[in-house]
Amino acid sequence: MTIDLTSILKPELIKVPLDGDTKRAVIDELCDLVCTSSSVTDSENFRKTVWERESQRSTGIGEGLAIPHGKCPGVREITMAIGIPPQPLEFDSIDGESVRLVVLLASPADRIADHIQALGRISKFMSDPMVRSRAYAADSSQDLYQLLAGLDAAARA
């Protein structure tokens, strides 16, 4: 079974534009957002897990996309928060490019396969240059959610 992004992303967990203008501020802001959901029961542990992962290697995967993520016991179900920074951000990305969209993924420690599948789903959608440009140009949280919902629907068809 393939994970639909809209099953792990709620419209209230999308912020366009984000307030932060640094890598740290944006990741913290998305952590704050995802921690408002009932999916995260231990926000402190989740934040620590995300930053430990980020310190190992940047989650700026290239083409303007970053996918910081964390798997820990303080997360009850896979949840995602997405934001577009007000300006492209320096993120230590693997391609040296600035980041234009940040997707934060929170997963329970024991759902490794689902975590990897969700990361793969995001990466697959965002590998399409047309999808990337539409996502980066989203004017509102609702626009970005509708784009992702449409991609999920098309993938199911």
N, C-alpha and C positions, 0 to 999 in steps of 0.2 A: 504494500500500500504506500502510495506517495503522499507526503505531507503537503497539504495546501497551505500557502503562506497565510491566507486569510483565516485559517483555523488557529494560528498561533499569534496573529497580529490583530489587535483591535484598533479602530480609528482613533481612540483616545490615547494610544501609545505612539502616535506619529506627531512630530512637531516640525512645522515649516513656517518660518525659519527657527532654528535653534537660537538661543541667546549667546551661547559660548563662542569664543573666537580662537580657542586653542584646543589642541588634542585632548589635554587633561579636562578642560572645562566641558567639552562636548561629550566625552565618555561619561563623566560624572553626571551631566544633565540627563543623559539617556538612562543611566543607572537609576537616578531619582525617579524617572518616569516609569521604568519597568517595575521598580519597587513599590509603586502605588497600586500595582495589580495584586490580586489575591494569590497569584502564582508564586511570589517570592515571600517566604516566611522569615528569612534571616538576611536582611538587606546588608548588614555589615559584612557577613561572610561572602555574600555574592559579590559585593564591590571588591573585596580583597582578592577573590578568585579571578575576577576580570583583570585587575591590575597585575596580578602575578603572571597571568597568561600574556598580557601585553608586554611585560618586561622581558619575556623570553624571546619574542620576535614580534615586530609590528604586525598588526592585523590589517594594515593598509595593503590590500591585495593587488592594487593597480587599477588603471583606467578610471581613477577618481572614486573608487569604492573602498570602504573599510568595513570590516565585520568583526568588531571586538566581541568576545564571547566568554562565557564561563559555565562550567558544569560543577554543581555543588549540591550538597544535601539540603541547603536552605531554599531550594527551588522545587516546587511541587509539580509543575507542568511546564513544558516548553513554551516560552513566551518571547516575543520579539518587540523591540521598540526601534523606530526609525526617525532620523532627523536629517535635515539639510542645513548645513552651517550657512550663516549669512554671506560668507566669502569662502572660497576654496581654502582649505587648511593644509599646512605642513603636517605630515603624519608619519614621516619616515617610511613611506610606502616602498614596496619592492621595486617599482618602476621610477621612483623619484618624483612622481607627479603629486600634485595637491589632491586632497580628498574633497569630493563634492556631495557625497551621500554616506551616512554612517548608519549601519544596521547592527544593533546590539542584540545578541541572542543569549537567552538565559535557559539553561537546561538542568534537569535533575541529574545527579551524578550517575545514576544507574541507567540512563537512557542514551547511551553512547551512539547506537545505530541511528536513532531518531535525530540526535544532535547533528551527526554527520550528514544525514539526509537533508535536514533543514539548511545547513550550510551549502550543500550542493545545489539545492533548489534556488536559493538566492543567487549563487554564482552563475548558474545556468541562465536564469532570466537576464541577469546584468551583463552577460557576455555578449548580448545582442546590442550593437551600437545604437540602433534606433530606440530600444527600450531604455538604455542608459541616458540618451539625450532627453527623452520624454520625462524620465524620473528626475533628472537634474534640473529640468525646467519647471517642475511642478510648482504652482503658485500657492498651494495650500495643502494642508494635511489631507483634506478630502480628495483633492486631485491625485495625490500620491496613492492613497488607499484604493481609489477607483482603478488606477492603472494596474496595481497589483492584483486586485480582484478580477480584472479583465484577463490578465495573464493566466491566473489560476483556472478561470472558466475555459479559456482557449486550450489550455494544456489538457483539461479533462475531456474536451470534445473530440 
